Amino acid sequence: MKNNEKIDINLEGDSSVNDEELTEEQRCQEYYETGLRYINIANYMKKYEDQDKYYHKALVNLKKAREKIPGLNPLIRETDHKKFYARANGKITLYKEACQLRDNAQTPTDYLTAQTLFDRIHKHELTHIVYENHVTPELYEEVNKCSDSEQQSEYCGEMATKLMKKQRRKSVISSGIFLLFVIMLLAFSRTTTSRLCLGEFCKITHHYGRAYQFFYNVYQKTNDPSVLEKYEEARYLAALEGYKTRNREDVRDSFRELARLNYKDSEDYLVKMEKARIKELPDGEKIRFGEVNWRILTHDGDKVLLLKDKTQGEAPFHTGGGAANWETSTIRAWLNKSYMNELFSFDKEKDAIIETALPVSDNPVYGTKGGNGTTDKLFLLSSEEFLKYSEFLPTTHYLWWLRTPGSTPETVSIVSTDKEVMDFGYDAGSDIVKARPAIWVDVSE
């Protein structure tokens, strides 16, 4: 009901009131029905000006209709009554709203909003007068109290202009002071002393994140051990503040950096956050643990199976010839010794990795024996394990090893680039196939 022009077109354009072929009675019936529709529209209008407009249109049509339709005078009087009461009550309500905006105005926009309402009242009352004999004396008296809308509009406009000038003056003064401060600050900020002072100020005001950045900048230039201590303390305090948000990567990065510096209990916090994040993420998600990213394969109570997200290049399964079973393979020794230290810098991370009993099954197609089972922290998936969790893994650009034997004792099953198990296998001494180790992590508190 908001598009008034469209309503007019629908009612007047489609009407056949002016059709010369209609009889007088039919024409009056059309006027009557159009008048009723206008009354219905007026009842739904939100703005009192629109109500006034459509009650008036209804009256015009009803008065034409009464030429041939008797008994319409009561409806005409009722509609006329509604028109003037809508006009009066709407004006009073809008005036009070404008006055409230004016009295509570704090900004130029507030005064301009009130001015707009007063202008609406004044514009409408110029041609839509509330006559004394059409409303109650009390209502007429109330309407007369709202007769100064033009003066109120001018007042609001003046107040808006005055406030805008005042704000401009204040803005100019503030800008000047701010510019002077910036110039002085820029001159001072070129020195390490200034950055050190700013770091101390941020620390005092508990802006630890900014503090450690200033200290780090000074330490980079001076290599002063005392500044390094300030940097470590501020970064530690910033990390503690963010610890309550357990999934924030920047907090974990801070504890990781501080753990490398062996600062207080940063390593404990780091591993707690890593374990909590692993525990809360669903299967298939990528997670940073240690120095690399891993893919979560499955949760099993307080332990979670992870697979390294990227393959590791130049990693033959077994060198030196002979049978290539998992138990005696060179890749197993490499994974659980030197590569373990590459992946995990901290003892507590290594302690969180579970020693896992690993059965090695025979090749499911060719029957090649897999050898004895082992107990390891880092291991390769078997073909059965890969098939169980492959839905969570994206395709890769490289082939990668499984621990299941291939078609002969000198070959090992692999995963193709389109995530298919190649049971025939690949020569165990090849460096074309990559390594992609898995681990079980204890995520209990």
C-alpha positions in Angstrom: 0.0 0.0 0.0 3.0 2.3 -0.2 2.9 3.1 -3.9 0.2 5.7 -4.0 0.5 6.5 -7.7 0.1 2.8 -8.6 -3.1 2.7 -6.5 -4.5 5.6 -8.3 -3.8 4.1 -11.7 -5.4 0.8 -10.7 -8.5 2.4 -9.4 -9.0 5.1 -11.9 -7.3 3.8 -15.0 -9.2 0.4 -14.9 -12.5 2.0 -13.9 -15.2 2.3 -16.5 -16.8 5.3 -14.7 -16.4 7.5 -17.7 -17.6 5.0 -20.2 -20.3 6.7 -22.3 -22.1 3.4 -22.8 -23.0 3.0 -19.1 -26.4 3.9 -17.9 -26.7 6.5 -15.2 -27.4 3.8 -12.6 -24.4 1.8 -13.7 -22.2 4.8 -13.6 -23.3 5.7 -10.0 -22.7 2.1 -9.0 -19.1 2.4 -10.3 -18.7 5.6 -8.3 -20.0 3.9 -5.2 -17.7 0.9 -5.5 -14.7 3.1 -6.2 -15.5 5.2 -3.2 -15.6 2.1 -1.0 -12.2 1.0 -2.3 -10.7 4.4 -1.5 -12.1 4.2 2.0 -10.4 0.8 2.4 -7.1 2.2 1.1 -7.3 5.2 3.4 -7.7 2.8 6.4 -4.4 1.2 5.6 -2.3 4.3 5.0 0.5 5.1 7.5 0.9 8.8 6.7 -2.0 11.0 7.7 -1.6 13.0 4.5 -2.3 9.9 2.5 -5.3 9.1 4.7 -6.6 12.6 4.1 -6.1 12.2 0.3 -7.9 8.9 0.0 -10.8 9.8 2.2 -11.3 12.9 0.1 -11.2 10.8 -3.1 -13.8 8.5 -1.5 -16.0 11.5 -0.7 -15.9 12.8 -4.3 -17.0 9.4 -5.7 -19.7 8.8 -3.0 -21.2 12.2 -3.6 -21.5 11.4 -7.3 -23.0 8.0 -6.6 -25.8 9.4 -4.3 -27.6 10.8 -7.4 -29.0 7.3 -8.1 -28.1 5.4 -4.9 -30.3 6.5 -2.0 -29.1 6.2 1.6 -25.5 7.2 1.1 -25.6 10.3 3.3 -24.7 8.5 6.5 -21.7 6.9 4.9 -20.7 10.3 3.4 -20.9 12.0 6.8 -18.9 9.1 8.4 -16.2 9.4 5.7 -16.1 13.2 6.1 -15.7 12.7 9.8 -12.9 10.2 9.3 -11.1 12.6 7.0 -11.0 15.5 9.3 -10.2 13.4 12.4 -7.3 11.7 10.5 -6.2 15.2 9.4 -6.3 16.6 12.9 -4.9 13.6 14.8 -2.2 13.0 12.2 -1.1 16.6 12.5 -1.0 16.5 16.3 0.9 13.2 16.4 3.5 14.3 13.8 3.9 17.7 15.6 4.6 16.0 18.9 7.1 13.7 17.3 8.9 16.6 15.7 9.0 18.5 19.0 10.5 15.5 20.7 13.2 15.3 18.1 13.8 19.0 18.5 14.0 18.9 22.3 16.4 16.0 22.3 18.5 17.0 19.4 22.3 16.6 19.9 23.5 16.9 16.3 22.7 18.9 13.2 21.1 15.7 11.7 18.7 15.6 14.7 17.5 19.2 14.0 17.3 18.6 10.3 15.1 15.5 10.9 12.8 17.5 13.1 12.7 20.3 10.5 11.6 17.8 7.8 8.6 16.8 10.0 7.6 20.4 10.7 7.8 21.1 6.9 5.5 18.2 6.2 2.9 19.6 8.6 3.2 23.1 7.3 3.0 22.0 3.6 -0.1 19.9 4.3 -2.0 22.4 6.5 -1.7 25.2 3.8 -4.4 23.5 1.7 -5.9 21.0 4.2 -7.5 23.1 6.9 -9.1 21.6 10.0 -12.4 23.3 10.4 -13.8 23.9 13.9 -17.2 22.5 13.1 -15.8 19.2 11.8 -14.1 18.1 15.0 -14.6 18.3 18.8 -13.7 21.5 20.5 -11.0 19.8 22.5 -9.4 18.4 19.4 -9.7 21.7 17.6 -8.0 23.4 20.5 -5.2 20.8 20.4 -4.8 21.3 16.6 -4.4 25.1 17.1 -1.5 24.5 19.4 0.3 22.9 16.4 -0.1 25.9 14.1 3.4 27.2 14.4 5.1 24.4 12.4 6.5 27.0 9.9 8.3 28.9 12.7 9.4 25.6 14.3 10.9 24.5 11.0 12.9 27.8 10.7 14.1 27.4 14.3 15.3 23.8 13.6 17.1 25.0 10.5 18.9 27.7 12.4 19.9 25.4 15.2 21.3 22.9 12.7 23.3 25.6 11.0 24.7 26.8 14.3 25.7 23.3 15.4 27.4 22.6 12.0 29.4 25.8 12.3 30.4 24.9 15.9 31.4 21.4 14.8 33.5 22.8 11.9 35.4 25.1 14.3 36.0 22.3 16.7 37.1 20.1 13.8 39.6 22.7 12.6 41.1 23.1 16.0 41.2 19.4 16.6 42.8 18.8 13.2 45.4 21.4 13.9 46.3 19.9 17.3 46.3 16.4 15.9 48.6 17.5 12.9 51.0 19.1 15.3 51.0 16.0 17.5 51.6 13.8 14.4 54.5 15.9 13.3 56.1 15.8 16.7 55.4 12.1 17.0 57.0 11.4 13.6 60.1 13.3 14.5 60.4 11.4 17.8 59.4 8.0 16.4 62.5 7.8 14.2 64.6 7.0 17.2 65.0 3.7 19.1 64.4 5.6 22.3 60.9 6.6 21.1 60.0 3.0 20.2 61.3 1.8 23.5 59.1 4.5 25.3 56.1 3.5 23.2 56.6 -0.1 24.0 56.7 0.7 27.8 53.6 2.9 27.4 51.7 0.1 25.6 52.8 -2.4 28.3 51.6 -0.1 31.1 48.3 0.4 29.3 48.0 -3.4 28.8 48.3 -3.2 25.0 50.8 -6.0 25.0 50.5 -6.9 21.3 51.7 -3.4 20.3 54.3 -3.4 23.1 56.1 -6.5 21.9 56.2 -5.2 18.3 57.9 -2.0 19.5 60.4 -4.0 21.6 61.1 -6.4 18.8 61.8 -3.5 16.4 64.3 -2.0 18.9 65.9 -5.4 19.5 66.4 -5.9 15.8 68.4 -2.7 15.7 70.3 -2.9 18.9 70.6 -6.6 19.8 70.3 -5.5 23.4 69.6 -8.5 25.7 67.5 -6.4 28.1 65.2 -5.4 25.2 64.9 -9.0 24.2 63.7 -9.7 27.7 61.1 -7.0 27.4 60.0 -8.4 24.1 59.6 -11.9 25.5 57.6 -10.7 28.5 55.3 -8.5 26.5 54.6 -11.2 23.9 54.0 -13.7 26.7 51.5 -11.4 28.3 49.8 -10.8 25.0 49.6 -14.6 24.4 48.1 -15.2 27.8 45.4 -12.6 27.1 44.5 -14.4 23.9 44.7 -17.9 25.5 41.0 -17.8 26.3 40.3 -17.9 22.5 41.8 -21.3 22.0 41.5 -21.4 18.2 43.4 -18.2 17.5 46.4 -19.0 15.2 48.3 -15.8 16.3 48.2 -16.9 19.9 49.6 -20.3 19.1 52.3 -18.6 16.9 53.3 -16.5 19.9 53.6 -19.4 22.2 55.5 -21.3 19.5 58.0 -18.4 19.1 58.4 -18.1 22.9 58.8 -21.8 23.3 61.8 -21.6 20.8 63.2 -19.0 23.2 62.5 -21.4 26.1 60.5 -18.7 27.8 58.7 -19.8 31.0 55.9 -22.3 30.3 55.2 -21.3 26.7 55.8 -24.8 25.5 53.1 -26.1 27.8 50.6 -23.6 26.6 51.5 -24.3 22.9 50.9 -28.0 23.2 47.6 -27.5 25.2 46.3 -25.2 22.4 47.4 -27.6 19.6 45.8 -30.6 21.3 42.6 -28.7 22.0 42.4 -27.5 18.4 42.9 -31.0 17.1 40.3 -32.4 19.4 37.6 -29.8 18.4 38.0 -29.8 14.6 36.0 -32.4 12.6 37.4 -35.2 10.5 38.9 -33.9 7.2 40.0 -30.5 8.5 43.5 -29.3 8.2 45.5 -28.4 11.3 48.9 -27.1 12.2 50.8 -29.4 14.6 54.5 -29.0 15.1 56.2 -27.4 12.1 53.8 -28.6 9.4 50.1 -29.0 8.6 48.2 -32.3 9.0 44.9 -33.7 7.9 42.5 -35.1 10.6 41.4 -38.6 9.6 39.5 -39.8 12.6 38.7 -39.2 16.3 38.8 -42.1 18.7 38.1 -40.9 22.2 41.1 -38.9 23.5 43.2 -39.8 20.5 43.2 -38.5 16.9 44.7 -39.9 13.8 46.6 -37.3 11.6 48.1 -37.6 8.2 50.7 -35.1 6.9 48.9 -32.8 4.6 51.8 -32.5 2.0 54.0 -35.3 0.8 57.8 -35.3 1.6 60.1 -35.6 -1.4 63.0 -37.9 -2.1 62.1 -40.6 0.4 62.8 -44.1 -0.9 61.0 -46.8 1.0 64.0 -49.0 1.4 67.6 -48.8 0.1 70.3 -51.5 0.0 68.3 -54.1 -1.9 66.6 -57.2 -0.7 63.0 -57.5 0.6 61.3 -54.2 1.5 59.1 -54.9 4.4 58.0 -52.1 6.8 59.8 -53.6 9.9 63.3 -53.4 8.4 62.7 -50.5 5.9 65.0 -47.5 5.9 62.0 -45.2 5.7 60.7 -46.4 9.1 64.1 -45.7 10.7 64.3 -42.3 9.1 60.7 -41.3 10.0 61.1 -42.1 13.7 64.5 -40.5 14.1 65.7 -37.6 12.0 62.4 -36.8 10.4 60.6 -36.8 13.8 63.0 -34.0 14.9 62.3 -32.0 11.7 58.5 -32.2 12.2 58.5 -31.5 16.0 60.8 -29.0 17.7 59.5 -29.5 21.2 59.6 -32.5 23.5 56.1 -32.1 24.7 54.8 -32.3 21.1 56.7 -35.5 20.7 55.4 -36.8 24.0 51.8 -36.2 22.8 52.4 -38.6 19.9 51.3 -42.2 20.8 53.4 -45.3 20.3 51.1 -47.2 18.0 51.1 -51.0 17.5 51.1 -51.5 13.7 50.0 -54.7 12.0 51.4 -55.2 8.5 49.0 -57.2 6.4 49.9 -59.1 3.2 49.2 -57.7 -0.2 45.4 -58.2 -0.7 45.8 -59.0 -4.5 49.1 -60.8 -4.9 49.5 -62.2 -1.4 53.0 -60.9 -0.8 54.0 -61.2 2.8 54.1 -58.0 4.8 56.4 -59.1 7.6 56.2 -58.5 11.3 54.2 -55.8 13.0 55.9 -52.9 14.8 55.3 -50.2 17.4 56.1 -46.7 16.1 55.2 -43.0 16.5 55.5 -42.0 12.9 54.2 -44.6 10.3 52.9 -45.0 6.8 49.2 -46.0 6.3 48.4 -49.5 5.1 46.3 -49.9 2.0 43.3 -50.8 4.2 43.7 -47.7 6.3 44.0 -45.5 3.3 40.8 -46.9 1.8 39.0 -46.3 5.1 39.9 -42.6 5.3 40.4 -41.6 1.7 37.3 -39.6 1.6 38.9 -36.9 3.8 42.0 -36.6 1.5 42.3 -34.3 -1.5 44.2 -35.5 -4.6 47.9 -34.9 -4.9 50.4 -34.2 -7.6 52.7 -37.1 -6.4 52.6 -40.8 -5.7 53.1 -41.7 -2.1 54.0 -44.8 -0.1 51.9 -47.1 1.9 53.4 -49.7 4.3 51.6 -52.6 2.5 53.9 -54.7 0.2 53.5 -54.7 -3.6 53.3 -57.6 -6.0 56.9 -58.7 -5.1 59.0 -58.5 -1.9 61.1 -55.7 -3.6 58.0 -53.5 -4.3 55.6 -51.5 -2.1 52.0 -50.5 -2.7 51.4 -46.8 -3.4 48.6 -44.2 -3.7 48.2 -42.6 -7.2 47.6 -39.0 -7.9 43.8 -39.7 -8.3 43.6 -41.4 -4.9 43.7 -45.0 -6.1 45.7 -47.8 -4.4 48.2 -49.3 -6.8 48.5 -52.9 -5.4 51.1 -53.9 -8.0 53.4 -51.5 -6.3 56.5 -49.6 -7.1 60.2 -50.4 -6.7 61.1 -49.7 -3.0 64.3 -47.9 -3.9 62.7 -45.3 -6.1 62.9 -41.6 -5.0 60.0 -40.7 -7.3 57.4 -41.8 -4.7 57.0 -39.6 -1.7 56.5 -40.1 2.0 53.3 -39.1 3.8 53.5 -40.1 7.4 50.7 -40.5 9.9 50.5 -40.2 13.7 48.1 -40.9 16.5 48.0 -37.9 18.9 46.9 -38.0 22.6 44.5 -35.0 23.0 43.6 -35.5 26.6 44.1 -32.6 29.0 
